[in-house]
Amino acid sequence: MRIAIVGAGFTGSLAAARLLQRSRQPGRIQLIDRRGHFGPGLAYSTGNASHLLNVRAGNMSALADDPGHFVRWLEERLRDGDAGDIEGAGALAFVSRTLYGRYIQDVLADARRLAAAEGGPELETVYGDVVRVEPLSGGVTLHFAGGQTLDADRALLCLGNFPPVAPASVLEQPALAAAYIDDPWRPGAFERIGDQDSVAIIGAGLTMVDIALMLNDQGHRGRITALSRRGFLPFEHAPATAVPAAPELLAEPVTARGLLRQIRAVAGDGSNWRGVIDGLRPVTQTLWQAMGIGERQRLMRHLRPYWEVRRHRMAPSVAARIAAMLEAGRLDIRAGRILGIERAGEHIALHHAPRKASAPETLRVDWIVNCTGPQSDYGRIADPLVRDLLAAGHARPDPLRLGLDVTPACRLINAAGQPVETLIGLGPVTRGNFWEITAVPDIRTQVARIVDDLVDGLADRA
């Protein structure tokens, strides 16, 4: 068994760990990463203690068949005095993303030791940039930027999230580049921002929240303005009892309007809306897959903004800090549409149409940060591997351009509409087929299902 995994963030590392845990035949698993950072990935490598997980510890186990694994790991670190600051306790705790990154590294290391002790496959970490994959009969060849090649039985593409695309006016004016931060997670991206500089953040979701807190922690005291189409800020977590989805929701044809009607009916007076949203989590992917393309488009166009701020919520301490920044006037959330961005002397002029105003307005700032979320339209992604997959016809975007088109078994679908058995997409790359596939609980379930089937299939072939 030879498995190549492209991408060593959460999804790739979890896939490697699952392979090591489940396979009992000799073989080699090669975990490949262009940054040479195996385990945490970008999401869990921020190094900022203010960046907390937006899911409680009780739901953050990396192991689909051991839901209490992360809580036990956390309790061991607390006993050793090695967990840093956490909010809450036990399964209800919110911990830093950096600490969670350490957990993923431990999960991978433990799986590696288990495989070695029981005669399973070996894990090799490979520091390199895969720029092309070539499906062959029964296998695949991976080509690296340096000219090297690697052969495998299967390639798991765990590409994670890609930076957002810049507004058209930024792309058209190279002079704006010096004051525009396209990728807020790029190391050193904020080093040149002065303590009193004004900052405009495009987007008002959880990434904006992280960046606002990070700037505050770095001593920034200038004005921060966040602009999004609706000006919605994520809600905060609060105690809630999950309300299981009504059986009739799955029994009748699923439409965006019908889904909204059911949510409103179950929510009643709205006092437990969090419980209603949480109760939908186990069936969200089933509901999505039961919708036709037109209904999925309708949901994305009309309901997505309202769903996102309620589904992906802030830890209470994070919400309190954001509220304090808003109260102090250091953070301002605006609703509006960007009309254009241009140089205005020493500043940047961001022209926008406020949502509830008749006349356009101009915001003059020193910096612009793009926090609109990851780019999911793979036709617009400049990554060499993605470009080659599409150009060679080994993959195609899904109909809604949320990722790459895949089968229910996560095999890439090529330009001719046929599944490619040797190329498997996992994690956010499969969002078009599964929609909710960015959070740990969703990814761990997908990884367990696909990897277990893969191990069984390769064992039968051996």
N, C-alpha and C positions, 0 to 999 in steps of 0.2 A: 504494500500500500504506500503510495507516494501522493501526498496532498500538499499543494501550495496554497498558502493563504496570503492574499495581497491586502495589506492594511493590518496594523497591529494595535489599533485602538481597542475600545471595549468590545466591539463585535468580533473582530479578528482574534483577539486574545481569548475571548470566551469560546469561540469555535475551536481554537487550538486546544484549550483545556478540555472541552467536551470530547474531542477526538482522543486525547490521551487517556481520559477516564473510561471511555467506552470500548476502545479497540484493544483486543488482546492478541493481535497478530503483529509480528515484527513489521516495521516499516519506517517511513520518515515523514515527518510533518515539518514543512519549512514555512516559518512565519516571517513575512517580508514587510519591511517598513522603510520608507524613503528617509525618515528622520532618525531611524535607529532607536526609537523610543517605544519599547515593547511593554504593553499593559495599559497604562492610563489613557493614551491618546491625548488629543487636544482638550477634550471635554473635562478630563480629570487631572490636568497638569497646570492649572492656572497659578498655583502657588500663593493665592490670596485667600486668607482664612475667612474673608467675608463672603466668598462664593460658596454658598451652601447648596446641597442637593435640594431640589424642590419636591422630593418625595421622602416620606418618612422611612426610617431605617428598616422597619418591618416589611416593607415592600421592595427592598433593594438587594435581596439575595441574588447572586449571579447564577445560582444553581436552581434550575426549574423544579427539581425533585427534592429540594431541601430549602424550603422557604425561610427557615430560621437561621440559615448559615451566616448571613452578614451580621445579624444581631449577636450571635455567639462570638464571632470574630471581634466585634466592637467591644463586647464585655471583657474579653481577654485583654484588649489594649487598654481599657479603662483600669483594669486591675493592675496593669503594669505601669500606669501613668503615662501612656504613650499614645493617647488619642487626641490631644490638643483640646480646644474648646468645642463643645457640642451644645446644641440647644435641645433640651428635653432629656429623656432617659429611655433606655430600652428600645422597644419597637417603635415608640413614638418620637424618637430623637431625629433631629435634622443635623447632619454632619457635613463637614467641608468636603468639597469635591476632591481636594488634594488627598485627604484621608481615604476617600473611596478609591482613588487611583492606587494607593498602596494595597488596598484590599484586592484589587484585580491582579496586581503583581503577585500577591500571595496565592491567590487561586491558581494562577498559572504555574507557579513554582511547586505547589502541592501536587497538582496533576502530573507534572513532569516527574516528580519523585515516585509517585504511584506507578506510573507507566514503567519506569526503570526497574522498580522492585518486582513487578509482575510480568516482565518480559514483553511489554507493549512497545509501541513505536517510539522512536527518538524524536525529540524536538530540536530543530536547528533554527536559530534566529539569523535572518539575513538582512543586512543593511544595504538597501539598494532601491532603485527606482524602476519599476516595471513600466515599460512604455508600449508594449505590444503583447498580445496573447494570440496564439495560433492553435485553434482546435484541430486535433488530428483524430484518426480512427482509434477510439478507445483511450485517448489521452489529450494532452495539451502541452505546448511549448511556450514558455514565457521568455520574452526578450527584455533585457535591461538596457538602460540608457548607455552604459559603458560597453555594450556589445556582447556581454555574457548571455548565455541561455540556460534555461532550467527546464527539465522535463518532469511532468507529473501525470498521475492518473486523472486528477480533478483539480481545478483551480477555484477557490472560493474568493469571490470579489467582495471584500469588506471595506469599501471605499469611504465610508463615513459621510460627512457633510462637506460641501464645498462653499467657499466664501460667496457672499452675495454679489450680484452684478451691479456695477456703478450706474447711477442715473445717466441718461443719455447726454445731458449737458456737461457732465464731468468727463465722459469719454471724449467729447468733442473739443475740450479745452485742456490741453496738456499743462497749462499754467496753473490749473487748480490742483494738480497732483500733490504738490508739496504740502498742502493743507487738508488733504482728503485722506482719511484712513479707511481703506477698503475692507480690511480684515481685522476686526477688533481683537482677534486672538493671536495675531502675529507677534512673536516675541519682540519687545522693544517698541511696539507701535505707538506708545503714548509718552515716550521719553522726552520728546521735544515740546510737549504742551506745558506752557507756563502756569504758575499757580493761579494767576488772575485771568488767564485767557478764557474767552467765551467759547463754548462748544455747542454745536447743534448735533443732535443724534437723530438719525433717520430711523424711525421705528420706536415703539414704546412697549415692547414685550420683555421677556425675561433677559435677553441679551442686553437690552438697554439698562435694565436694573443692575445687572452685574457690572457694567461699565461705569455707571453713575457711582456705585459704591466703591469701585476700584479707584476712580479719580479722587473721591473723598478721602479714601485711606492714604493716598499719596500726597495729601496736603493741598489738593486743588480747591480753591475757593472762588473760582470764577462762576459765571452764570452758565447753567446747562439747560438747554431747551430740547425736549424730545418732540418730534413731529411724526404723526402717523395719520393714516386716512381717517380713522374714527377717534383717535385719542384715547383708546382704551388702555387702562393699566391692568396687569394681571391681578386677580383677586388673591387674598391670602388664605392659607390653610386655616381651618377651624374644626373642632370636633364635629363629626358627622357620622351617621349610621347609614351604611350603603343600602340602597333600595334595589333589590334585584329587578332586572328588566322584565317587563310584563311578557308572558309567553306569546300573547297575540301580536306583539311587536315583530316577532320573527315569523309568525304564521301567515301574515298578510303581505301583499306586495310592499316592499320597502321604498318609501319616497321621502324626500327631504321634508316636505310639508307634513307627512304623516309622522315622521320622527319628532318633529318639533311639537306637534299636537300631543303626542304621547308623553313627551318630557313635561310639557305644561300641565297635563292632566295628573301625572304622578306627583309633580312638585307641589301642587295645591297652592297654598299661600306663599310658597317660596322659602319657608323657613329652613327647609332641609334640601335646598337645591344641590348642595355639595354631595349629599348622599345619593341623589338621583344620578348625577354625573358619574360618581364612583361606581354605582351599580351597573352602569352601561359598559364599563371598561372591559369585562370579560367577553362581551358580545360585539364590541365595536367593529372588529375586523369582519365578523360574520355579517353584520348589517351592511357594511361597506361593499362587501362582495356580492350581496344580494341585490344591490342597486345596479341599474343600467348606467351606461356612460352619461346619459343626459341627466339622470338624477344625481349622479356624483358631481357633475358640473354645477348643478343647481345648489347642492349643499356647499360646495367650495365658494360659490359666488355670494350666497346669501347668509349662510349660517356659520361658516368657518370662523370669522372674527369673534363672534359671540361665544363659540365653543372653545376656542383657544385660550381665552383669558380665564375661563372657568375650569377648564380641564388641566391646564398647566399653571399651577398656583405658586405663590411665594411662601416661603417659611415665615412664621409670625415675626421673628426678629428682623428679618429682611424687610418685611412690609412696614414695620415700625420705623426703621431707619429711612426708608423712602418717604414715608409720611412726614418725618421730621424735616427732611430736605425740602419737601414741598411747602411745608408750613413756614420754613425760614426764607422761602423765596429763592433758594439756590437751585431748585429744579422746577421746571415748568413743563407741563404736558399740553401739547396743542393738537387739535384735529384739523387736518387740511391736506391738500394735494399739492405736491411740488410742481411749480410751473417752470422753474429754471434756476440755474446756479451760475454765478459769474464772479469774476474778480471785481472788487470795488476798492481801489487803492490798496491799503494794507490789509483789508478785510475781505471776507467772502460774503456776497449777497445771495441769500436763499429766498427766492420769490415763491410765494405759495398762496393758494386760495383757501382761506379758512373755511371750515365746513359750514358754519352758520353765519357767514358774513357775505355781503354782496360785492365787496371790493377786495382785490388782491392785497397782500401785505408783503413786506420785505424784512427779513431777519438778517442782521449783520453780525457775523461771528468771526472768530479766528480759526476755528477748526470745524470740520464736518466728519462725523463718524457714521459709517453704515452699519446699522444694527437691524436690518430688515429680515434677518434670518438666512439660512443657507439657500443657495441656488439649487433648485431641483430640476430645472429644465436642462437636461443633459446635452441638448443641441446647442446651448450657449456656454458650456463649460470648456475651458481652455486646457484642461488636463490632458497630457499626451495619450495616456491609456484610454481615456474616455473617447477622445477624438478618433483614435485608431479603431476601437471597437465599432463605432458607428460607421466610419469610412469603409472598413472592411466588410461591413454587413453582418458582423457577428452579434450585433445587438441593435435594438431600436428603442427610442423613447416610448414610454407608455402613452396611451391616448390622451391623458390629461397632463402629460409632461411633468409628472411629479417624481420621476425616476426612470429606471430602465424597465422595459416590459419583461415580465417573468411569468412562468407557469405557477400554479399553486404549489409545486414542489421547488420553486425558486430557481428553476433553470432559465437562463437567458433565452429570450425569443429573438431569433435573427431577423434580418430584413425581409426574408421570404415568409416569415410567420411560423417558422419551425423552431422547436426547442433545441437548444444546444446542450446535450447531456453532460458535457465536460466542463461547462461554465456555470457556476452557481453564484447567484447574488444573495447577500445577506445584509440585514440592517436597512438603513435609510435608502439604499439604492433600490429597494423593492417597494417603496412607498405607494406607487401607483396601484399596486395589487392589494396592499394591506392597509394603507393610510396611516393608522396608528402604529408606527414601527420605529420610533425614535427613543422611546423610554426604555429603561432597563427591563421592567416586567414583560414588555412586548418582545424585545429582542431575545431575552433568555429563552422564552417559549419557542420562538421561531428557530433559534440555533439548536435547541434540544431536538426538535422534531426533524429538522433537515439533516443534522449530523448523525443522529441515530439511524435514520433511513440509509444514509450514505455508507455508514460502517457496515450495516447488515447487507447492503447490496454488494459491496466490495468483498465481504467475507464469502458470500455465495459464489462469487466469480472466481475466487482464489482456488 
